[in-house]
Amino acid sequence: MSENKSSVEDGIDLIPASMLAAFAFCPRLCYMQFVQGEFFDCAELADGRFQHRWIDAEQEPVPEGFVPFHARSVSLSAPQAGVCCKIDLLEGDGQTVTPVEYKRGEAPRAPAGLFEPHLMQLAAQCLALRENGFSCEQGMVYFIGSKERVPVNFDAALMDRANYP
């Protein structure tokens, strides 16, 4: 998933959710990629782009009337939260929405569960959804390799980590 640094009309720079995930993974690598513009491709990243291709094929708007829906590649900006994001898949049931983040590979089997970068990316998406008036209490990470969905509850501890001052 590719997100570009975004600005809103009043000149505030927004941080892409993917940048928060990169920072949670490795602050130095995040700096090299997003500040210095250095990017080193590898087989895993190329495979991830290939697995992700149908999700990024076209952007879909959230339908009016908020009936049950699925929308791919939904882009949102949230100036108050200071983030922007591109949600791989947004599911709505008429009451709440659920962002679904697609990842290559298999779901982690570690007792700790998901990795912090996955959690930060979904939490930033939740901040953007809430700022845009949606009710959002849970997200999902879908692992293409194992065809598994792993739920993420947007509890206070996770949202506090994602909502920097």
N, C-alpha and C positions, 0 to 999 in steps of 0.2 A: 504494500500500500504506500502510495506516495502522497505526501501532503507538503505544500509549500508554505513558508512563513507568510502569514496574512496580516494585512493592516486594515483597520476600520477607518472610517472617514475622519475621525478626530486625531489620527496619527498614532494610535496605540498599536504596538506590535502584538500580535497574538502568537502564542506558542502552539505549534501543531501537537496533537496528542502523540504522534509518532516520535516527536522529540522528547517528550516526557518519558516514553517507554525506553528510548535509547539512553537517556540519562540514568534511568533506574538500572539499566543493564551495565553501563560503563561510562561514567562521566567524561573520561578522557576521549573515548571514541566518539561520544556525542559532540564534544567540542570540535574534534577534527572534522566530523561530517557536516555539522550545521554552521559552525563559525568559520572554519578554514576551507570548507568546500571540498575536502578530500574524501573520496569514496573508493573503497577497494572492494570489487566484486569477487564473489567466490561461488562455488558450485551450489552451496546451500541457498544462497540468495537468489541465484538464477532459477533454481528449482521452485523456490517460494513464489517468485513472479509468475512462473509457468502455471503453478497450481492455482494461483490467484487470478488468472487472466479473465475468467468469465465474470468474476465479481466486479472487476474494474472496467468491464466492457462498455457500460453506459450508466450515467447517473439517472436515478429515478426520483421524482419528487414525492413527498409524503402526500397521500391523497387528501382532498378536502372531505370534511365530514367525519374524519377519524373513525372509519369503519375498520374491521379487521383487514390487515394488509401486510405485505412484504415489499420492501423497497431496497434496492441495491445501490451502493456507492452514494450514500446520502452525505452531502457536505453541509456543515453547520459552523457558524461563528458564534462565539460567546464573549463579547467584549468585557463584561463585568468579571467573568472568571478568568479572562486573559488567554483563552484557548480557542483553537479551531480544530476541526476534525473531519475526517472522511470515514463514515461508518460503513463497514463492509455490507452488512445486512441489518435493516431495521424492521423489527416485527412489532405490530400493534394489534391489540385485541379489542379496541374500542374504549378501553379505560387507561391502560398503561402501554408503554413501549419498552422493548428489549433490544439493546444493541448486541449484535453478534459479530465477534471478531474472528476471522479465519486465520489459522496458522497451519503451516506445513508440518509434517511429522505426526508423531503420536502424542496422546495426552500423557503428561508426566505421571509417573507411578510413585513419586516421592510422598512421604507422609505430609509434608508441608503443602502439597498441592501445586497450584499454579505459581509461576515465577512472577516476581515483582514487576517486570516490564509489562507483562500481560495485564496485571491488575491496574497499573497506572494508566495504560492506554484506555481501558474500559472506563475507569473512573473519570478521566478527562472527557470522554464521550458522554458520560452521565451528567457532568457539570454543564456541558453544552446543551444537552437535551432539556434539562431542568430550566436553564436560563431561557430557552425558547418556548417554555410553557408546557412541556410534556411531563407526565408523571412517569418516573423511571426508578424502580427499586432493585432491579436485577439485570445483569448482563450475562452473556454466554461467550465462551471461547470454543470454537469448533475446530477440532484437529482433523485435518484432511486425511492424514496417514492412517489413523485408527477409526475414523468416522465417528468420533465421540464428541458430545457437547458437555462442557464442564461449566456449571453455573457459578456466578460470582454475585454475592449479595453486596449491595452498596451500603454497607454499615458505616457508622460514624467514624470509626478508626480509619477505614480505607479512604473515605471522602476527605478527612482531615489531612491525610498524607498527600492527596492529589491537589487540594485547594491551598496553594502556597499564598503567603501574604502579599 
